[in-house]
Amino acid sequence: MPWYGWLFIALALGSIVGSLLMLRDNAGSNKVSKETIARVKAREAELAAEEAREEKR
């Protein structure tokens, strides 16, 4: 294989490894506000109540 083939493979592998490392570093940085969490929990409770009403039918 010519040298530029090896160069392409090395660049592709470097890109994949670099992307995985960035993903790992940023995995815990998703901050969700308390307001958003409260809205999600309220919506989940609402859906659970609606499902319970539908099951009783």
C-alpha positions as MATLAB code, in Angstrom:
seq = 'MPWYGWLFIALALGSIVGSLLMLRDNAGSNKVSKETIARVKAREAELAAEEAREEKR';
ca = [
       0.000    0.000    0.000;
       1.395    3.454   -0.855;
       2.388    5.879    1.889;
      -0.688    8.055    1.403;
      -2.917    5.036    2.055;
      -1.286    4.568    5.450;
      -1.563    8.296    6.064;
      -5.300    8.181    5.328;
      -5.774    5.219    7.691;
      -3.805    6.978   10.441;
      -5.859   10.162   10.022;
      -9.125    8.224   10.106;
      -8.145    6.334   13.264;
      -6.914    9.549   14.882;
     -10.201   11.237   14.077;
     -12.208    8.367   15.580;
     -10.117    8.199   18.744;
     -10.172   11.987   19.137;
     -13.945   12.093   18.771;
     -14.395    9.343   21.357;
     -12.122   11.160   23.811;
     -14.048   14.417   23.357;
     -17.334   12.569   23.843;
     -16.027   11.017   27.064;
     -14.836   14.384   28.389;
     -18.163   16.092   27.655;
     -20.409   13.253   28.823;
     -21.138   14.733   32.268;
     -21.456   18.367   31.265;
     -25.144   18.302   30.335;
     -26.604   20.509   33.012;
     -30.379   20.531   33.304;
     -32.075   23.248   35.301;
     -34.252   22.395   38.275;
     -37.223   23.966   36.506;
     -36.831   21.628   33.553;
     -36.546   18.611   35.832;
     -39.715   19.685   37.662;
     -41.598   20.080   34.360;
     -40.476   16.641   33.172;
     -41.537   14.993   36.431;
     -44.895   16.761   36.328;
     -45.446   15.619   32.749;
     -44.482   12.043   33.641;
     -46.968   12.048   36.521;
     -49.635   13.450   34.206;
     -49.023   10.703   31.646;
     -49.012    7.998   34.323;
     -52.375    9.243   35.638;
     -53.794    9.318   32.118;
     -52.602    5.762   31.453;
     -54.107    4.585   34.733;
     -57.471    6.128   33.773;
     -57.362    4.430   30.379;
     -56.562    1.041   31.923;
     -59.572    1.290   34.238;
     -61.928    1.535   31.263;
];
